[in-house]
Amino acid sequence: MAENVTIARPYAEAAFAIADAGGSLPAWAEALDVLAPVARHAEVREAIGNPRLSEEELYGLIASLTGGAMSAEVQKFVRVLIENGRLALLPEIRELFQELKNERDGVVHALVSTAFELTGAQTAELVADLERRCKRKVNPVVTVNKDLIGGVRVTIGDEVIDSSVRGQLAAMAVALKN
């Protein structure tokens, strides 16, 4: 996986540079959102690895499955991926492109684990607190994890904010051992 990300990075950066220069970041992001699941599909993966399919046939397959979601620039980009044998990297390219776009827009993703379902107001309050702390817009992904017993655990990048009951109990156990 890490190897795929390394190979995909220059393609994502090139796509981002083209989209940024053309003022079409949202359109490119939308096109990649359509292309990534297509490239992830089992039958398409099989077609990508099929040496009997010409580059033009493979491109035709991808174009037919995207339903006209590709601009001329995106079409050229897909053709470059096909020529270089990198079409299978579209999911990674999409993720890296989105990271670059989020960085540009000042957005960070927060993985929020809670012991219980949060109401809309609680989520909004938590997001507001995180945005003040990070000084950036926060896009939360909230999941329920009953193992936390109570409280919340937030991961933003490599920073973890653990105010869960389980986290506090673990900290007390370490303190008592020392």
C-alpha positions as CSV (number, residue, x, y, z in Angstrom):
1,M,0.0,0.0,0.0
2,A,2.7,2.5,0.9
3,E,4.5,1.6,-2.3
4,N,1.3,2.4,-4.3
5,V,1.0,5.8,-2.5
6,T,4.6,6.6,-3.4
7,I,4.0,5.8,-7.1
8,A,0.6,7.6,-7.1
9,R,2.0,10.8,-5.5
10,P,3.5,12.4,-8.6
11,Y,0.3,11.7,-10.6
12,A,-1.8,13.2,-7.8
13,E,0.4,16.3,-7.7
14,A,0.3,16.7,-11.4
15,A,-3.5,16.4,-11.5
16,F,-3.7,18.9,-8.7
17,A,-1.3,21.3,-10.5
18,I,-3.4,21.1,-13.7
19,A,-6.7,21.5,-11.8
20,D,-5.3,24.4,-9.8
21,A,-3.9,26.2,-12.8
22,G,-7.2,25.8,-14.6
23,G,-9.3,26.8,-11.7
24,S,-11.1,23.5,-11.8
25,L,-10.3,21.8,-8.5
26,P,-13.9,21.0,-7.7
27,A,-14.5,19.5,-11.1
28,W,-11.3,17.4,-10.9
29,A,-12.2,16.2,-7.4
30,E,-15.6,15.2,-8.6
31,A,-14.1,13.3,-11.6
32,L,-11.7,11.5,-9.4
33,D,-14.5,10.6,-7.0
34,V,-16.2,8.9,-10.0
35,L,-13.0,7.3,-11.4
36,A,-11.6,5.8,-8.1
37,P,-14.5,3.4,-7.5
38,V,-14.6,2.4,-11.1
39,A,-10.9,1.5,-11.0
40,R,-11.5,-0.4,-7.7
41,H,-14.2,-2.6,-9.2
42,A,-13.1,-6.2,-9.5
43,E,-14.1,-6.6,-13.2
44,V,-12.3,-3.4,-14.1
45,R,-9.2,-4.5,-12.2
46,E,-9.3,-7.7,-14.2
47,A,-9.5,-5.7,-17.4
48,I,-6.6,-3.5,-16.3
49,G,-4.4,-6.6,-16.0
50,N,-5.6,-8.1,-19.2
51,P,-2.8,-8.0,-21.8
52,R,-5.3,-8.7,-24.6
53,L,-7.0,-5.4,-24.2
54,S,-5.5,-2.5,-26.1
55,E,-5.0,0.9,-24.4
56,E,-7.8,2.3,-26.5
57,E,-10.2,-0.5,-25.5
58,L,-9.3,0.0,-21.8
59,Y,-9.9,3.7,-22.2
60,G,-13.3,3.0,-23.9
61,L,-14.3,0.8,-21.0
62,I,-13.4,3.4,-18.4
63,A,-15.1,6.2,-20.4
64,S,-18.3,4.2,-20.7
65,L,-18.4,3.4,-17.0
66,T,-17.9,7.1,-15.9
67,G,-21.0,8.3,-17.7
68,G,-19.4,11.4,-19.2
69,A,-17.9,12.6,-15.9
70,M,-14.5,13.4,-17.6
71,S,-13.5,16.7,-19.0
72,A,-11.0,16.8,-21.8
73,E,-8.1,17.3,-19.3
74,V,-9.3,14.4,-17.2
75,Q,-9.5,12.3,-20.3
76,K,-5.9,13.0,-21.2
77,F,-4.9,12.2,-17.6
78,V,-6.7,8.9,-17.7
79,R,-4.9,8.1,-21.0
80,V,-1.5,8.9,-19.4
81,L,-2.4,6.6,-16.6
82,I,-3.3,3.8,-19.0
83,E,-0.1,4.3,-21.1
84,N,2.0,4.1,-18.0
85,G,0.2,1.1,-16.5
86,R,-1.0,3.2,-13.5
87,L,-4.7,3.1,-13.9
88,A,-5.1,0.8,-10.9
89,L,-3.6,3.6,-8.8
90,L,-6.7,5.9,-9.2
91,P,-8.0,5.3,-5.7
92,E,-4.7,6.3,-4.2
93,I,-4.4,9.3,-6.6
94,R,-7.9,10.4,-5.6
95,E,-7.0,10.2,-1.9
96,L,-3.7,12.2,-2.4
97,F,-5.5,14.7,-4.6
98,Q,-8.1,15.2,-1.8
99,E,-5.4,15.7,0.8
100,L,-3.7,18.4,-1.4
101,K,-7.1,20.1,-1.9
102,N,-7.9,19.9,1.8
103,E,-4.5,21.4,2.7
104,R,-5.1,24.2,0.2
105,D,-8.6,24.8,1.6
106,G,-7.4,24.7,5.2
107,V,-9.4,21.6,6.1
108,V,-8.3,18.7,8.4
109,H,-10.0,15.4,8.9
110,A,-10.8,14.3,12.4
111,L,-11.6,10.7,13.3
112,V,-14.0,11.0,16.3
113,S,-14.8,7.9,18.3
114,T,-17.5,8.2,20.9
115,A,-19.0,5.8,23.4
116,F,-22.5,6.9,22.5
117,E,-24.3,8.4,19.5
118,L,-23.8,12.2,19.4
119,T,-26.6,14.6,18.6
120,G,-26.2,17.2,15.9
121,A,-25.7,19.9,18.5
122,Q,-23.1,17.9,20.3
123,T,-21.2,17.2,17.1
124,A,-21.4,20.9,16.1
125,E,-20.0,21.9,19.5
126,L,-17.2,19.4,19.3
127,V,-16.3,20.5,15.8
128,A,-16.3,24.1,16.9
129,D,-13.9,23.3,19.8
130,L,-11.6,21.3,17.5
131,E,-11.6,24.2,14.9
132,R,-10.6,26.7,17.6
133,R,-7.8,24.3,18.8
134,C,-6.5,23.5,15.3
135,K,-7.2,26.9,13.8
136,R,-8.5,25.1,10.7
137,K,-11.8,23.9,9.4
138,V,-12.5,20.4,10.7
139,N,-14.3,17.6,8.7
140,P,-15.3,15.0,11.3
141,V,-15.9,11.3,10.7
142,V,-17.8,10.2,13.8
143,T,-18.1,6.5,14.8
144,V,-19.5,4.8,17.9
145,N,-17.1,2.6,19.9
146,K,-18.8,1.1,23.0
147,D,-15.3,0.0,24.3
148,L,-14.6,3.6,25.2
149,I,-17.1,3.3,28.1
150,G,-17.8,7.1,28.0
151,G,-16.3,10.2,26.5
152,V,-14.6,10.8,23.2
153,R,-11.4,10.0,21.4
154,V,-10.3,12.3,18.5
155,T,-7.5,11.7,16.0
156,I,-6.4,14.5,13.7
157,G,-3.4,13.5,11.7
158,D,-0.9,12.0,14.2
159,E,-2.4,13.9,17.2
160,V,-4.7,12.0,19.5
161,I,-7.0,13.7,22.0
162,D,-8.3,10.9,24.3
163,S,-10.9,12.0,26.9
164,S,-12.6,8.7,27.0
165,V,-13.2,6.8,30.2
166,R,-11.1,3.9,28.9
167,G,-8.2,6.3,28.2
168,Q,-8.4,7.9,31.6
169,L,-8.5,4.5,33.3
170,A,-5.4,3.4,31.3
171,A,-3.6,6.6,32.3
172,M,-4.5,6.0,36.0
173,A,-3.2,2.4,35.7
174,V,0.1,3.7,34.3
175,A,0.4,6.3,37.0
176,L,-0.3,3.7,39.8
177,K,2.4,1.4,38.4
178,N,5.0,4.1,38.5
